[in-house]
């Protein structure tokens, strides 16, 4: 195989509702090493931007999980149009001409893999016509149909692009982790992060808890922390994944049952996140940390503190926070790669990660 090059736009919208991430990605494929399934990939982010959601879209998406089937269908159609407008504006701003494909995650509204169902809006065939480009999208549905969790999807990118790290940790709406054990990629969702923290920061007049300042000033409420840490999900084995419905059904009712100030809630939930994350890593390992939570220096400090408190003396956890571009656009980068793998007919969903019946190449292909 000769080297092949792709120019794709990776698009991601996360549950934290901060906006739509668009990234122009240049990817090269070189012949695979003997015995390996995959070619050697190199990827570079050329241009990237997060386009913030206007308030009306934040309100629509925050409550979308409560809508009827008919109302969700209407929302899906309007969101597809909005998403196309965002991507076309991104293309025009950066004068992007050559695009082999737009590779889009869409926005998750419902995720119930235990019932064989997941819904990401913005993945309608009309997206290709509106963009005048080939589109690869809707990556989760096939995996769920094969008995998998449909998530996490990023670990194949961790394997192919960031395999020099022992772990890859993403701190977005949820925390998820990816690692390699005996040549097998494993990954799962750990716990909610910004989907909860942003809710209570908003009540204090801020869109998010900047560097964990609110949490640092608050006091941890021990009974609430204990109850959160006792949620059954944390004791269940991987493969496993979380959805926004679980947060509304399991987490918010526990939090709201305590009469605790918002600032103390932030302190307590930040500690809860730290407790859950710190238990995931073996001793003396390197962890690449990305996603908006990578800017929460107080949270990262609490992860270190919880790790040291529960390990032998001298154990080291090396949390590596990269440059801002990779922090913010790693998932958009990987969705670009997922789309390329789909175009090449190579597996982009790993059974070892999702629990599906087999590795497979997932994603709908729409031509303009």
Phi, psi and omega in degrees: 000129174280161178297137176240149180235141177233143165245114182228159173252118175267135185229131182218135171232120185261170183290347178285349174063029178281339178152188179256122177272124175239133181218127172277122187241133171254121184236132174247142177243121177249159182306142182290154174289147181308130178090352181265148179284322189258149168297173174271123182253140168232135184227144180224132174277120181270306176225146179205147180201144170261120179263110185296143175288136169293160186304323182294325178286325175301314180297317180296314184287328181294329183252005187297331182294348181264356187283157174288168179300318180295316181295324178293323178298318178295317179297319180301316180295316182288325178292324177300317177296315180298317181298318178298320178298317179298313182293318179295323176295319177300315179300315182293319183299319184260011176052049182275122183251308185269113179225119178282329178192153168258125186245104192239134177283328190080188180240124183288125176254314180229138178217100184228065184299333178296338177255011179072032186218138171209146182223120171243118181277161182092009184249028180282153181303332181300339181301321180295318178294320181292333181263343186059036178218156169297140181235136170244124187203183176055056186285338190276329193299315182298321181296317178296321178297334178269014176087009181266177179281343185070010183191157348289154180259339186289337186304331177296326174292321176300318181294314189273334184247334186230034185289353179283345178269147177293322180221151167242124182243124176252129179245086178245225174302322173235160171266133171224155186227150181222139179205170179244129176230119179053042177079007181244129179280128177237145180197157180189163172282138181266303186192166173292150175230265188290338178297333176264311183302318181294329179299315184275333172296321178301322179293338178263011173090011180235149179289336178202166181275093187299115182056018179076024185297318178297310182300319180298326182277347183270180180240132180291131178266105190300315180297320178295317179301317181297318182291320177298317181291347181266002179302134186302330182306322187292338179266356182275147182281158172285156003289142176201154180211163183240152175230167182298330179299321180298320179297316181290328182274327188249320189269304183301321178299323177295312182300313185287348178282349178255140177271083184233140180297156181300323181290325176286330174297319178295319177298317183290316182289326175299318177295321177301314178301314182299318179300312184292319182290319187298336182278356189274345192250142172286171183286145174058060182232160178256136184230118173278122184249121179226179185090163185305329180293346177295339177277351182275084185297328178294317178300314180297324176296321179291326175299314178299317182296317179292323178298312182293327181291339185241018178234166177295151181301133179096352178295141185242134171243111184264095177276115185254112178260115185280194178291164186302323183298316180287322176307312190272336189235015179300318182291321175298320176302312183291325178292330170299316178296318178303319179296319179295317177300321177295316179297329180273355181072024179260148180302130174240358172237127186257126180301327180295336180270311189265341184085009177295166183290344180196161168295148181201165178257108190252155177127139176277141178251123177235129177264150181283000000 
